[in-house]
Amino acid sequence: MAKKRPQTKAKRPQPTDADIPVVGAREPCPCGSGRRYKACHGRAAAHAVTELVQRPFEGLPGEGDWVALRELVPAATVELTLKDGLPEGVPSVTLATVLPMAWPALRRDDGSVLLGLQNDTPSGDISRDLADTLRRALEADPGTPVQARRAPADGPRMQDLLAAEGAFEPVVHSGFEFWVPDPENAAPEVAASLERANAAAIPTVKLTGVDSAYWCETPEKNHLRWVMPHPEERLLDALARLHAAGRSSLGEGTRLVGSFRAHGLTVPVWDLPSAVTADDVEKPAAEFAERLATALASDAPLTADERRARGGLTNRQVTLS
């Protein structure tokens, strides 16, 4: 049986925009335990999980991008449009992949709200937990973070709070400068923490020609990870048809290597040569989308070659959520 970790009674500093204690999820916990923050006090919200909602972002504009920002993208923000409009004194609400100290949310000095997406959540419904955090952030005092808690079982979900017609347009950043209003003049310790967080962020670009596809750069090769909304079995059949026909690549040297599940959606992944940039893959991705649409429309039984291709794809499939 694992030993129970000692708890600290140290209080977290209360931040202002002028002096935010910036600690990323992968940085040492400020309590002094020596563990990374996400494995120490950043786990405070990770209580017993209730029944898991398989597709927590279903029905929200840009469901695929919600999944990508939750699982794939290091640094990104999205301006959110509330169904009932912004309360007085709240100039904006911004969804962010991750916040300083791994806070669930932050009410800034100017009254604006930052809502973190990549946090552990207390229940099995990410959408309900996010909505509860957002509602409390809208009422928090300016300059304070919002801590995690288990949302009331009858509380609203993000689908209840966000305008259905609102656009969901992620802005992918090269780093976490959006944490502070004036990063160039930040305090030395804040600047150092930002530098460490930025150094750990994998360069990522959102494609413009297709939905919810993200190119990323790694030392040995690049990748394209594409969140797709199609029913999983039909999508895997379609990918198998294309793979067996030699039409699943995105150009010379690229290869469809498998897929993973995340929050109820399937995410095919391609390996790309390190020389292939996001711009290079825009046209091949758009052409692949056309081939995929044709394959998705087919109801013909899979051939033996297609079944083998499908088996190879499913054998390499993992589930993230």
N, C-alpha and C positions, 0 to 999 in steps of 0.2 A: 504493500500500500504506500502511495506517495506521501511524503511528509508534508504536513501543513506548513505553508509559508508564513513566516512571521509578518505581522502587520505593523505599519507605522502609524503613529498618531500625528505625524507632521502635517501641518496645514499647507495646502497649496497657496502660492502667492496669488493675490487678486490682481489681474492685469489691467493696464491701461494701454491705449495705442502707443503711448510714448515709451512704454517699458514692458513689452510682452515677453514673458519668459518662454522663448521659442524652443520647444523640445519635440522633435519628430518621434514617430512611433518606434523607429529603430535606434534612437539615441538612448544613452544611459538614463535610467529613471532618476529624477531629481531627488528622490527620497534617500539616495545613497546606497541602495541595495546592491548595485553592480550589475543588475539585470537591465535588459532593454526595457524601455517604457511600456511597449506593447505587451511584454510578458510580466509586468509588475503592476503598477497602479493603473496602467492602461487597460487592464483586464477587469477593472472594478464593475464594468457593466455586464460582464459575461456571467450572468447568473443562470439558473436552470432554464433551459429552452422549452417553451411551450410548443404546441403543435406547429410544425413548420409550414409556412405558406410557400408553396413551390414557386410561384411567380409573383413576388411581392410588388413588382412594378407594372404588372399587367394593367392596361387601361390608361396609363400615363402617356402623354406625348413623348416620343423618343424612348420607348422601353429598351431598345437595344443599347442606346447610349447610356441609360441609367446603369445597365449591367456592366458596360465597359468601364464607366467611371468608378463603379464599385470594385471591380476586380482587376482591371488591366492598366489603367492610366495613372501615372504617379501624381501629376499636378494638372488640375483643370478646374475651371469654374463655370457655372451656368447661372444666369439671372433668372429667377423664378417669378411667375405671375400668379398672384393669389386670386382665388375665385371672388372673394369679397373685397379685394383691393387692399392696399397697404394701410395699416393703422396710422393714426397721427403720430408723428415723431419717428417713423420708420421709413427712411428714404429708399431702402432697397433690401431685398432678400436674395442672397447668393448661395447656391449650393457649391461646396468645395469638396474635392476628393479627400483631403485631410487637413486638419487644423493644428495650430501649435498645441503642444501638450496632449495631442490626440483628443482635444475637447470635442464633445458632441456638437456644441454650438457656441457662438460667441456674439454677444451684443456689443458692438463697438462704441467708442466714445461719441461718434456722430449719430448713433441710434440705428445704424444699419445692422443687419443680421448676416452672419456667416453660419451655414449649416454643414456639418461634416458628414460625409457619406461612408467613409471606409472604417468606421468604428465597429467594435463588437456591439451587439444589441441585446437587450435583456430578454427578449422574447423571440418567438419564431416568426414574427411578422415584422420585417424591417420597415415596411411602409407605415405601420401603426406607431412604431417606436420613433421614426423620423418625424411624424406628424406631432407627436407629443412633445418632442424636443423643440420643434419649430414653434409651437404655440407658447411654450414657456419662454423661449428666446424673445418672442415678440413683446413679452411683458417684463422681461428682465431689466434691471437697471443698466444704463449705458456703461460700458467699460468692464463688464463682468462675463465670465463664461457660464454656460449651462451644463450642469452635471447630468449623467445618465440616471435613468430610473426605469422601472417597468411601467409601461403605459397601461392605463386602465383598459380592461378588456372591451369596454363599450366605447372607447375613444375613437376619434376620427382617424382615417388613414390619409396619406398624401393625396390619394385620388379624390378625397372630399375637400381638401384645402386648395388644390391648385386648379387654375382655370383650364378647362379641357381644350380650349382653343389656343392656349398659349404655346408659343414655339419653344422647343427645347434645343438650344444651340450651344453646345459646349465650346469653350475656348481652352485649348490645350496650351499650357505654359511650359517653358523650358526649366522653370524652377519655382520656388515658393515665395517669391517676392510679394505676391498678393496677400501674404500674412500680415504685412505691416504697411502703413500708408506711405511711408517715405524710406524705403530700404537703403537708399544711398546715404542717408544720414542716421541710420540706426545705430544704437549703442553697440560698442565693440563685441559684447557677448552675444547680442542678437545677430550681428553680422556674421560672427563665427559659426553660430548654430545654423543660420541660413546657408552658409557656404557648405557645411557638412551635409545638410539635407539635399542641397542642389547637386552635390557630387554623387549622391547615391541614386538620383533619379534617372531612370532609363529614358533616353531621348525618344519621344513619341510624337507622332503626327496623325491627325484625323484626316482620312481621305475626303475629298470634296465631291467626287463623282458618284459614290455609292453610300448607302446608309450604314452607319455603325461599324465601319472598318478602320482599324488603327494599325499603322506601320510603327515598328519600334526597332531601335538599333541596339545590338549587343556586340560584345568584342569579337566574336568569331563569325557571326552571321546575323542577318536581319530577319525580321518576321512580319507577317501580316496576320492579324487576329481579327476575325470578322464575325460580329454577333448577328445571328440570323433569326428572324421571327417565325420561320416555317415550322410546322409540326415535325418533331424529331425523326420519326420513322420515314416520313415522306422525304425529308431532306437527306437522310442517309442513303436512301434509295437513289435519289437524284445525284448525289455526289459519287456514288458507286458507278452509276451509268457513265458519268463523265470520266472517272478515273480509269475504268476498264477500256474506254475508247481513247485514252491518251489525251484527254482534253480538260484535265483538271488543274494544269499548271497555270502560272501567270507569266509565262515567258521562259526563255532559255535559262537554265540553272535553277529555276524555282521548282518547288515540290510541295504538294499537299501532303502533310505528314500526319494528320489526324484531327481530332476535335476534342473539346471538353464541354461539359454542361455547366451552366452558371445561372442560378435563379430561374430555372425553367426553360432557358433558351440554349441552343447549341451554337458553339463557337468554333468553326473550322480554323485551322492554323496552317499557314504556309511558311516554309523555310525559303529565305531569299539570299542570294549572294550579298556579301557586305558592300559591294559596289552599287546595289540596287537601292535607289532612294524612294521616298514617298511619291515624288513626282513621277518617277519611272514606272511605278506600279498603278498609277491612276487609270490609264487607258486599258491595260490588261485586266484590271479589276472590273471595269465597266463592261468589257467584252465577256468576261466570265459570267457576270450577272445575267447577260442575255442567254448564254448557253444554259445556265442553271434554270432560268425560267422555263425554257423548253423541256429540260429534263424533269422538272417538277410537274409538268403537265402530262407526262406519260403515265399510263396505267398498265403498261405491258409488264408481264412477269419478268423478273430479273433473269438474265442468262447465267450460265455457269460461271463465266468470267466475271460478270457483275456481282454475283454472290460472293465470289472469292475477294473481290475488291471491297465489298461491303464488310466482310469479315475482318479484313485488314484494318479498315477504318474504325470499326467498333472495338477491336482489340486494343487500339491505342487511345481509346476514349476514357477520360477521367471526369469526375464530378467535383466541382469546387464548392457547391452549395446544395 
